[in-house]
Amino acid sequence: MSMHVLYGVICEGAREQENGRLDLKGVFHQLLAPGFPASQEAMTLVINLEWDQGEFGEVEFEIHLMGPDHQPVFRIQASTDVVRDGGAPPQTRIIIPLEDVFFPLPGVYEFEVSASQTKCRTARLHLIEKTVAQHETGEGSLR
């Protein structure tokens, strides 16, 4: 089995249109925190997976948020029904609203998708400790 991540995005919200296109709102890749541990009240993870042409049927996969220490912060287990339609390779679009996401350390976080023997990392997020100047602007702030 082989899986590829076509894209991975962290944003404020996402919705699929009737024509299959995707609308993303407020895409971001960094958050400022007054200290650690920190938490983000709400964010949405969007990942689009592409499967090899020979892949079909129910496929189980996991998504881990990996911390800067390369340890998982949390895990999501799910499955998808991979359907071949004779055109482009089968795809799975994942839209996951997340609430109260915990970030124990400053640094780079990544989402890791794994299915069978394949692992792919995507959607990097930089958690930065806020300076006094950044505190005044309130940009990308966490609790």
N, C-alpha and C positions, 0 to 999 in steps of 0.2 A: 504494500500500500504506500502510496505517496501523496502527500498533501503539500500545498504551497500557500503561503499567505499573500494574497493579492494586495491587501492593505490592512492597516490597523490604525485606528484613530481614537483619541480621547477627546471628548467634547462635552458641551452642556446638554445636548439633546440631539436625537436623530429620528427620522421617520421615513418610511418607504412610501413612494408615490405609487399610484395605481399602475403606472407604466413600468414599474420595476426600478426606477431611478431612486437615488437616496439623497435626502436633504440633511445636511449636517449644520448644527448651530453651535457657534462658539468653540471652535477647535483650539486646543491648547496643548503645550508640551512642557510647561513648567508651572510650579506653584511655589509661593513664598509662605513660610511659616514663622511665627514669632519664636518658636522653640520646638523641641522634639521630646517625646512623641507628639505627632500632630494628626488631625483628621480632616477629611474633605467631606462636607455635608452631602453633596450629590455630584455625580459625574456619570457619563455614559461611555461605555466601551463599545466600539464598532470594529468588527473584524470580518473580512471576506476571505473565505477559504476556497481554494480550487483543488479538485481531486483529479487523479489520473483517470484517463478514459476507461480503464478496466475496473475502476472502483464503482460499486453500486450496493444498494441495500443499507441496512442500519449500521452506522459507524459511531462508536463511542469515542469521545474526546474529553480532554481536560484543559482548563485554562488556569495557570498559576500567575499570581502577581509576585514577581521575584524582586527582592530588595537589593540594596547596594552591597550587602554582605553575601549575595547569591543564595539566600535562603528564601523559601516561599513565605509570603505574608498571608495569603489565602488561596483557596482552590475552588474552582467551579467545575462540577462534573455534568456532562450533558451528552446527548446523542443526536444524530441527524439522519435523515433518510436521504441518501445520495441517489438521485434519479438521473439516468442517462436519457437525453432527448435527441441524440444524433447530431447535435450542433456543437457548440463550444463545450469544453470540459465541464463536468458538473461543478456547481458552486454551492456553498453554504454561507449565507449572510447572517451574522450574529450581532444583535443589538441588545446590550445588557445595561440597563440602568443600575447604577451602584449607589448605595447610600452609606454614609458614615464610614468611609474607607480610612483605615488606620495606617499611618506611616511612622514606624518606630524610629527611623534614622534619616538624616539628610543624605542626599545622593541621588543616583540614577536608578529608577525602577523600570522594569520591563514586564510586559505580559508574555508568557510562554505558552504556546498552544502545543499539545501533544496528542497524537493519535497513533496507536500501534507503536511502531519503531521510529516515527518521525516527530521531531521537535523543531518548532520555529519560534523565534522571538520577534516581537513587534510592539508598536505603540510605546515608545520610550517616554518617560515622564521624569523631569528633573525637580527634585524637592530641595529648595534652597532656604537656608535660614535668613530671615528678614533683617536688613540693616535699618538704622534709624531713618535714612532717606527713603527707603522703600516703604517703610511703615507709614510715612506721611501720604503717599500716593494710594495705598491700599490695593495696588495691582496684584491680581491673582492670589489673594490671601486665603489662608486656611485658618482653622480654629486652633 
